[in-house]
């Protein structure tokens, strides 16, 4: 059965977290630094609304404003956290294995699996704003060995087709979940088809910029669409468009379906 | 005990997991302690998230995982 929802930009969660005051132990940066966060799904206690999609628990785009702004070192277990840097420079520090200090710029992305326990720190050191998309994913096993992988998506050479960034394709970063993250960047009008692993999978389609049409739905900047129960997703992107597609196994954990029934927004 | 399905729950703040079968002996919770029997004001030992922000999960362990989880 086909199920879908449309989440418009204005319906997403919106938070501003300052480096001063109650969040000061969590948020790094000089006084006046702040993080702005637009979340599609429930980000811990900060947002009401749709609690997730398949194995995805967080899909948000965040901007770190001000020199040194970001998240101080803090612990995680189990969650797989991915970041896709859109603008600025992200300094990422983690304790997986022997630990890593990494700096990521436009097109760079990472997959950090906290597994049996890993800490991380996310910072924008320079005065330039840092803008990234963050995903938090449920893993397919608990207490995996912590790991960190990073790669680069070349926006200039990989245009006008859907490119898999995370998943099981050649060149994609592997992830311990039945899940794939792909990206479509266009510089001309592009019609394309995304084929799901099976009709039981679901795909969350997020338009970072530009315009995407799928069936009778037109999505603008920061609008998104979740769809499951279809084999293929046909879409047409406008000439300057950037889209993220997250295909996931549709876990029915944590009362996601109960939330959907209560809110009755599936059709 | 085997006839009872023991639950696993995950903290939505940080991913810390609680397994009823394993308990959290390091935090004074004996193996076999049901989620319902943990006080409502209990918080995630790693990040301070409230008990109500944990989500039940049906996910198995990686090799050696249960041992690590019990000493978390």
Boltz contact constraints between the chains, C-beta under 6 A:
constraints:
  - contact:
      token1: [A, 44]
      token2: [B, 12]
      max_distance: 6.0
  - contact:
      token1: [A, 44]
      token2: [B, 13]
      max_distance: 6.0
  - contact:
      token1: [A, 75]
      token2: [B, 46]
      max_distance: 6.0
  - contact:
      token1: [A, 76]
      token2: [B, 14]
      max_distance: 6.0
  - contact:
      token1: [A, 76]
      token2: [B, 15]
      max_distance: 6.0
  - contact:
      token1: [A, 77]
      token2: [B, 15]
      max_distance: 6.0
  - contact:
      token1: [A, 77]
      token2: [B, 16]
      max_distance: 6.0
  - contact:
      token1: [A, 78]
      token2: [B, 15]
      max_distance: 6.0
  - contact:
      token1: [A, 78]
      token2: [B, 17]
      max_distance: 6.0
  - contact:
      token1: [A, 79]
      token2: [B, 15]
      max_distance: 6.0
  - contact:
      token1: [A, 114]
      token2: [B, 15]
      max_distance: 6.0
  - contact:
      token1: [A, 116]
      token2: [B, 68]
      max_distance: 6.0
  - contact:
      token1: [A, 141]
      token2: [B, 60]
      max_distance: 6.0
  - contact:
      token1: [A, 141]
      token2: [B, 62]
      max_distance: 6.0
  - contact:
      token1: [A, 142]
      token2: [B, 17]
      max_distance: 6.0
  - contact:
      token1: [A, 142]
      token2: [B, 59]
      max_distance: 6.0
  - contact:
      token1: [A, 142]
      token2: [B, 61]
      max_distance: 6.0
  - contact:
      token1: [A, 142]
      token2: [B, 65]
      max_distance: 6.0
  - contact:
      token1: [A, 143]
      token2: [B, 61]
      max_distance: 6.0
  - contact:
      token1: [A, 143]
      token2: [B, 62]
      max_distance: 6.0
  - contact:
      token1: [A, 143]
      token2: [B, 65]
      max_distance: 6.0
  - contact:
      token1: [A, 143]
      token2: [B, 68]
      max_distance: 6.0
  - contact:
      token1: [A, 143]
      token2: [B, 69]
      max_distance: 6.0
  - contact:
      token1: [A, 144]
      token2: [B, 62]
      max_distance: 6.0
  - contact:
      token1: [A, 253]
      token2: [B, 57]
      max_distance: 6.0
  - contact:
      token1: [A, 253]
      token2: [B, 58]
      max_distance: 6.0
  - contact:
      token1: [A, 254]
      token2: [B, 55]
      max_distance: 6.0
